[in-house]
Amino acid sequence: MRKALIALGLTLGLFALGCGESTPASGSAAGSGAPTATAAALADSDLPVPADFEEEAAKSISPANYKGELEAMEKDADAK
């Protein structure tokens, strides 16, 4: 009985993974047999890191305006 439940769970899990794939829209090159790239691959060097923004932040943020800058960043983060 336990083996049957495990097998059922694995089958349902694999089925759920297969159902998560999206299908291309009609009229696309889906039937051509040629693979198409939907997004460009990103290298680790392409991803922004905090050090990329330190110089700009040091120039634009001061003790007099830090509250406004912080609120603007929070609104931007909430919008995403």
C-alpha positions in Angstrom: 0.0 0.0 0.0 2.8 2.4 0.9 4.6 1.7 -2.4 1.5 2.4 -4.3 1.0 5.8 -2.6 4.6 6.7 -3.3 4.3 5.7 -6.9 1.0 7.7 -7.2 2.7 10.7 -5.6 5.7 10.5 -8.0 3.4 10.1 -11.0 1.3 13.1 -10.0 4.4 15.2 -9.4 5.8 14.4 -12.8 2.5 15.1 -14.4 2.4 18.5 -12.7 5.9 19.3 -14.0 4.9 18.4 -17.5 1.7 20.5 -17.3 3.7 23.6 -16.3 5.2 24.1 -19.7 3.8 26.7 -22.0 3.0 26.1 -25.6 4.0 28.5 -28.4 1.3 30.6 -30.0 -0.1 29.6 -33.4 1.8 30.9 -36.4 5.2 30.6 -34.7 8.1 28.4 -35.7 6.9 25.6 -33.4 6.4 23.1 -36.2 9.6 23.9 -38.1 11.8 21.6 -36.0 14.3 24.4 -35.4 14.9 25.5 -31.8 14.2 29.1 -31.1 15.7 31.3 -28.4 13.0 33.1 -26.4 15.4 35.0 -24.1 19.1 35.7 -24.3 21.3 33.8 -21.8 22.7 36.0 -19.0 26.2 35.7 -17.8 27.1 36.3 -14.2 28.8 39.5 -15.2 25.5 40.8 -16.6 23.7 40.7 -13.3 23.7 43.9 -11.3 25.3 43.8 -7.8 25.3 46.4 -5.0 28.8 47.5 -5.9 27.6 48.6 -9.3 25.4 51.2 -7.6 27.6 52.5 -4.8 29.3 55.3 -6.8 26.0 56.7 -8.1 24.4 56.4 -4.6 27.4 58.2 -3.0 26.9 61.1 -5.4 23.2 61.4 -5.3 22.3 60.6 -1.6 23.2 63.0 1.1 22.3 63.4 4.8 19.8 66.1 3.8 17.9 64.0 1.2 18.3 60.4 2.3 14.7 60.1 3.6 13.2 61.1 0.2 15.6 58.7 -1.6 14.7 55.9 0.7 11.0 56.4 0.2 11.5 56.5 -3.6 13.4 53.2 -3.5 10.7 51.6 -1.3 8.0 52.7 -3.8 10.0 51.4 -6.7 10.5 48.0 -4.9 6.8 47.8 -4.0 5.8 48.5 -7.6 7.8 45.4 -8.7 
